[in-house]
Amino acid sequence: MATLLLALGMTAFVGSHLLMSHPLRRGLVSLFGQTGFLVMYSLVSLVLFSGAVISFGKASPQPQLWEGQALVPWVIASLLTITALALFLASLIGNPALAGTDVSGLSTRLPKGVFKVTRHPMMSAFTLWGVAHILVAPSARTIILAGGVILLAVIGSYGQDAKKVALHGQDWRVWMRRTPFFPNPAAFGHLGLYWLAAVPAWLLLTWLHLRLALIPAGVWLWTEQY
């Protein structure tokens, strides 16, 4: 029952997110104003995702498709989550995809830093987060929750491009030609100091994961075992 509620909750979360972000956005902004829309959008998303997380906690973690706590998937997942953090941190500065950012003259700028990796660093971070969690906990509940996040991030990135083209036309079209949609691993070196920031942030967040969720993550798996 909890797994079914989780599936329904994630369907509602992803569906409402996409609807409010794209086809319903203009009408809702006209009705509630920009600030009112953002408040409503945040509250709806928070309530639906919180409900999904509660159902996740009640759903069974078994059976699993493979041994997620084996060395190989755990190491890969750890590397993916560190990369996700580097992308997320880099996405917070100078990101033209963020709502309210001035993109005028974007077509005259050359991408640098994280935007040589991808023009959707935040969405890519969520995608890598989802993949990492499925690798280490390949149960139905994880696939539903993390899979929903992955689906939302990928579809949301396409929708974001379409919305930006409609709003900014040639500026965003040129930006799309100059930046990759999917992360380019060969360009990860351009993340620079964000790698250094990602490692301590990762250690802190995985420690909190153990303390709050009672599930070891990252290096804390081995400290719990030995």
N, C-alpha and C positions, 0 to 999 in steps of 0.2 A: 504493500500500500504506500509506504514512504517513497519507494522508487517511482511509483506512478505519480505521486504528488510532486516529486522532484522534476520529473519530465514535464508535467503540466506547468510547473512554476518557471522552468527555464524557457519553455515555449512562449509563455506570457512575457517573460523578461526580454527575450530577444525580439519577439514580434512587436511589443510596445515600443522598444527602443528604436527599431527601424522605422516604424510608423511615425513616431513623434519627431524623429530626426529628418524625415524626408517628406512623404506626401502630406502629412498633417501639420507640418511645422508652420507654414505660412498662415494657415487659418488659426492655429492656436496662438501664434504671436499677435495676430490682429485682435483676437478675442481677449487675451490676458495681458498683452504687452510683453516686451522682451524679458523684463525681470520676472514677471509673473510666470511666463512660460518656463524660464530656467528653473524657478522654484518648483513648479509642478512636475517638470521633467525629472528633476533630481529626486523628488519625493516618491514618484511612481517607480522609478528605477530602483531606489533604495528599498522600498517595501517589497517589491517583487523579488529582488535578488536576495534579500534577507530571508524571505519565505523559502526560497530555493535552498539556501544554505542550511536552514533549520531542517528541511526534509533530507538534505544530504547527510546530516549528522545522525538522523534516525534510520536511514537506509543501510542495508547490510554491505560491508566492505568485501564480501565474498559472494561468488567465486571470482578469482582473478584469472585473466587470460594467460599470464606468465608470471614468473617470480620477479616482481618489480623491485624488491630489495636486494637483488643480486648486484654484483659489483658493476657490471657494464651499464645497465639502464640507470643505475644511481649516479654514476660518474657523468654520463651523457646528460641526464636531467640537471645535474648541478651546473655543468657548463652552459646549458641552455638558459637556466634561470639567472646566472651571472650576466650572460649576454643580454637577456631581457631587461635586467636592471640598468645596464649601461645604455641601452636604447631608450628606456623610459626616462632616465635622468636627462639624457641629451635632448629628448623631445620637449622638455619644459622650457627651453630657451630658444627664441627665434624661430619657432615652428609656425609657418604660414597656414598650416592645416587647422590650428586651434581656432575655436570660435572667437570672433571679435578682433582677430589679428588683421592689421592693415597689410594688404597684399598689393597695393598699388605699386607699379613699377617692378613687379616680381620678374617679369620677362627680361629685365635688364640685369638681373643678378645671376651669378654663377653659383651653383650649389657647393657648399663646403661642409666639412665636419660630417655629422650624422646623415645629412641629406645626400651625401655621396653613397651612403649605404642604402637608404630608402627614403621616399618622401612621406612615408607613414610610420615613423619610428615608434609612436605610442601603440598603434594597432599591432605592429609587428611584435612589440614586447608582450602584449596580451596573448598573441598567438603562440609565441614560444613558451610562455607560462603554461598555457593549456596543454601543449604537447609534452612538456616536462612532467606534468602531473599525471597524464595518462601513462607515460613510460614507467613511472614508479608505483602506480596504483591502478592497474588496468582492470578495474571493476566496472560494473554497470553504472554505479552512482558517479564515479569519476568521469567516465566517458560522457555521461549526460551533462554534468556540470561544466567540465573543462571543454567538452566538445561544443557546448552552447556558446562559451566565451570565444572559442576559435571561430565559429561560424559568424558570430556577430562582428568580430574584428575584421574578417576578410570581406564580408558583404558590406560592412560599414565603410571600409576603405574605398571600395568601388563607388558606393553612394556618396562618399565625401568628395571624390573626384568629380562626379557628375554635378553635385551641388556647387562646387567651386567653379566649374566651367560655366554653369548657368549664371553665377553671380559675377564672375570676373573675366570670363571669356578668354581672350588671347593670352593674358598674363598667365592664367593657370595652364592653358594648353602648352605654352612654351616650357613651363615648369615641369609638366608631365613628360615632355620629350627629353628633358635634361636629367631627370631623376628616375631611378628604378622603382617599380611598384613593390616587388618582393626584395627582401634584403639581399645584398650582394656580399657574400662572405669575403671576397677579395678586397673589399673596401673597409673591412672592420677596423683596420689600423687608423682610420680617420676619426674613430671615437676618442682617441687620445686619452686625456685625463679622466674621461668618464669611466674607463676601465678601472682606474685606481679608486674612484669613488664607489664603484659598483661592488667591489669585494668586501669592504667593511659593512656596507649597507646589506649585502647578502648574508654576511655572518650574523648581523643583528636580526634580520627578518627571519632567518631560519631558526635562530634561537627562540624568537618569539613564537614561531610556528610550533616548536616543541612545548613551550611553556603554556601557551593558550589553547592550541588544538590538541595537545598531548600526542602529537605525531612527529617523530624525529625527521628532520630534513637536512640535506647537505652533510657537512662533517659531523653533525650531532648524532647521526645514525651510529657512527662508530664509537663516539664517546659513551653512548648508551649501552653499547654492546661490550665494551671493554673497561 
